[in-house]
């Protein structure tokens, strides 16, 4: 959550402190507005690195660009020593323009184009994680054409998220034909296995199972092909304490009743890193393998709780309130995630009322919360949807209304505009028409 200096808290009578940093930022930039906390991002990055580097010497961190790709946010994360994990040509170009060196970039994704792959090969990025046999063919053909060595990883299908459509088969006999193709190539260099397990993972078990699977596969690869793979990429996917995914039944219950699912416990980073690193040591030594360099690709764990969304109450109809932003356009993750919501300046007041919170879009499904338990709400109140750093910006659209501004809270005191609010010209900038009015 955005953590302003103490004077920003509510008074015991629930009155909003108009001189607080948050209120000053809202007064200057208006709502709807995202506020992201630089200190929180830095603390999350340092905590993640400290937890792992204390348990495992050879570890590198690559931030998941898709989670939140606001350039000013990325700059903060890169300044903390993280590389870039990208899944598109746009994200690859963005990383380069932000000064990220090619050897600090990993390229993932299920549908990389030949143009994107050729650019990545030409740049000599750290790793291209292949997702399918088709990609292997494209990379092989391009490497032969360019005559340049390519560092590759193979994404292995998750045993945790069995519905996912990503990656190669997880059994060695099924992988063998692809490994043979790589081994036979003059320019393909298999450097890594990529075992991203899914999202919102709240137990260490899937990661420990992934380490065991990796060790068995790498032993078979070494025994059969004489190749000892250098990197193990465990991806990201860690659940966080401020939000969680809700299942289908919970979504139905939330719509029809004041059901309040609990945000379940999460893995503590110290415990997580200790278990992972112990497992790496045990499993790889058991098979006589050299310990790999560990790659991690956190996204949600770095940015989710560092940003909040602020919206103004513009209409009240009984126990239905309408705010000045769209749930479908600014808060799409709420369709499948549980987030806390509060009222600025009334955080200390008891939550005795249930409200249906709707957006400003002309769509019946534009609903933030069907039954939000809140203090008594008045027109003009500022609602806070907490922990919106992960995927809220990435999945936003300018459906009927411009995208909101994003402001970075610096040192808990002052706000710095890092993405201006869209205007009409921005919204029609890519349109082509015969009308001279645009």
Secondary structure as GFF3:
##gff-version 3
##sequence-region A 1 438
A	DSSP	three_ten_helix	6	8	.	.	.	ID=ss1
A	DSSP	alpha_helix	21	29	.	.	.	ID=ss2
A	DSSP	beta_strand	33	37	.	.	.	ID=ss3
A	DSSP	alpha_helix	38	53	.	.	.	ID=ss4
A	DSSP	beta_strand	59	64	.	.	.	ID=ss5
A	DSSP	three_ten_helix	65	67	.	.	.	ID=ss6
A	DSSP	alpha_helix	71	79	.	.	.	ID=ss7
A	DSSP	beta_strand	83	86	.	.	.	ID=ss8
A	DSSP	alpha_helix	89	97	.	.	.	ID=ss9
A	DSSP	three_ten_helix	102	104	.	.	.	ID=ss10
A	DSSP	beta_strand	105	107	.	.	.	ID=ss11
A	DSSP	alpha_helix	114	123	.	.	.	ID=ss12
A	DSSP	beta_strand	127	130	.	.	.	ID=ss13
A	DSSP	alpha_helix	133	146	.	.	.	ID=ss14
A	DSSP	beta_strand	150	155	.	.	.	ID=ss15
A	DSSP	alpha_helix	172	184	.	.	.	ID=ss16
A	DSSP	beta_strand	188	194	.	.	.	ID=ss17
A	DSSP	alpha_helix	205	225	.	.	.	ID=ss18
A	DSSP	beta_strand	231	233	.	.	.	ID=ss19
A	DSSP	beta_strand	243	245	.	.	.	ID=ss20
A	DSSP	alpha_helix	248	256	.	.	.	ID=ss21
A	DSSP	alpha_helix	269	286	.	.	.	ID=ss22
A	DSSP	beta_strand	293	296	.	.	.	ID=ss23
A	DSSP	alpha_helix	300	303	.	.	.	ID=ss24
A	DSSP	three_ten_helix	304	306	.	.	.	ID=ss25
A	DSSP	beta_strand	307	317	.	.	.	ID=ss26
A	DSSP	beta_strand	320	323	.	.	.	ID=ss27
A	DSSP	alpha_helix	327	330	.	.	.	ID=ss28
A	DSSP	three_ten_helix	332	335	.	.	.	ID=ss29
A	DSSP	beta_strand	337	339	.	.	.	ID=ss30
A	DSSP	beta_strand	341	343	.	.	.	ID=ss31
A	DSSP	beta_strand	353	358	.	.	.	ID=ss32
A	DSSP	beta_strand	367	374	.	.	.	ID=ss33
A	DSSP	beta_strand	382	385	.	.	.	ID=ss34
A	DSSP	beta_strand	405	410	.	.	.	ID=ss35
A	DSSP	beta_strand	414	419	.	.	.	ID=ss36
A	DSSP	alpha_helix	424	427	.	.	.	ID=ss37
###
